[in-house]
């Protein structure tokens, strides 16, 4: 056997077929894995954006509900449920007087 190093092409030619096939499929799986990781990253970014929008909408909804509760408390408190009154009381803030 010769001591000269074989080229990559020569190594492929002498490797058993099963090894060549295994390497080929491993490379395919590696590329597919990379593509799936990128898709997961993209989906995660989209999910994060949707979560921010959902949080913002929840805050807006809570502010509007507080406004409704305040108007009801002012104009028709007798029609408010215990839950509405409790929610209204929870959102009352004591303001300090300026000196």
C-alpha positions in Angstrom: 0.0 0.0 0.0 1.2 3.4 -0.9 2.0 6.1 1.7 0.7 8.9 -0.5 -2.6 10.5 0.7 -5.7 9.8 -1.4 -7.8 12.7 -2.7 -11.3 13.1 -1.4 -12.6 11.7 -4.7 -10.4 8.6 -4.4 -11.6 8.1 -0.8 -15.2 8.1 -2.0 -14.4 5.6 -4.7 -12.9 3.1 -2.3 -15.4 3.5 0.5 -18.0 0.8 1.0 -21.3 1.7 -0.6 -23.1 1.7 2.8 -20.8 4.3 4.2 -21.2 6.5 1.1 -25.0 6.2 1.4 -24.9 6.9 5.1 -22.8 10.1 4.6 -25.1 11.2 1.8 -28.2 10.9 3.9 -26.5 12.5 6.9 -25.7 15.5 4.8 -29.3 15.7 3.6 -30.6 15.4 7.2 -28.2 18.1 8.3 -29.5 20.5 5.6 -33.1 19.7 6.5 -32.3 20.1 10.2 -30.9 23.6 9.5 -34.0 24.5 7.5 -36.3 23.4 10.3 -34.2 25.3 12.9 -34.7 28.4 10.8 -38.4 27.8 10.5 -38.6 27.4 14.2 -36.7 30.6 14.7 -39.1 32.5 12.3 -42.1 31.0 14.1 -40.8 32.0 17.4 -40.2 35.6 16.3 -43.8 35.7 14.9 -45.2 34.3 18.1 -43.3 37.0 20.1 -44.8 39.7 17.9 -48.3 38.3 18.4 -47.8 38.1 22.2 -46.8 41.8 22.3 -49.9 42.7 20.3 -52.1 40.5 22.5 -50.6 42.2 25.7 -51.2 45.6 24.2 -54.8 44.7 23.3 -55.4 43.3 26.8 -54.2 46.6 28.3 -56.4 48.6 26.1 -59.4 46.4 26.9 -58.8 46.8 30.6 -58.6 50.6 30.3 -61.9 50.6 28.4 -63.5 48.4 30.9 -62.3 50.7 33.7 -63.8 53.6 31.8 -67.2 51.8 31.5 -67.1 50.9 35.2 -66.4 54.5 36.1 -69.2 55.8 33.9 -71.6 53.2 35.3 -70.6 54.1 38.9 -71.3 57.7 38.2 -74.6 57.4 36.3 -76.2 54.2 37.3 -74.5 52.5 40.3 -77.6 50.6 41.2 -77.3 48.6 37.9 -73.8 47.5 38.6 -73.0 43.9 39.6 -70.9 43.1 42.7 -68.1 42.1 40.3 -68.2 45.5 38.5 -68.2 47.4 41.8 -65.3 45.3 43.1 -63.4 45.9 39.8 -64.1 49.6 40.0 -62.9 49.8 43.7 -59.7 47.9 42.8 -58.8 50.5 40.2 -59.3 53.5 42.3 -56.1 55.4 43.0 -55.6 58.0 45.7 -53.9 61.1 44.4 -51.7 63.1 46.7 -52.4 66.8 47.0 -49.7 69.1 45.9 -48.3 71.4 48.5 
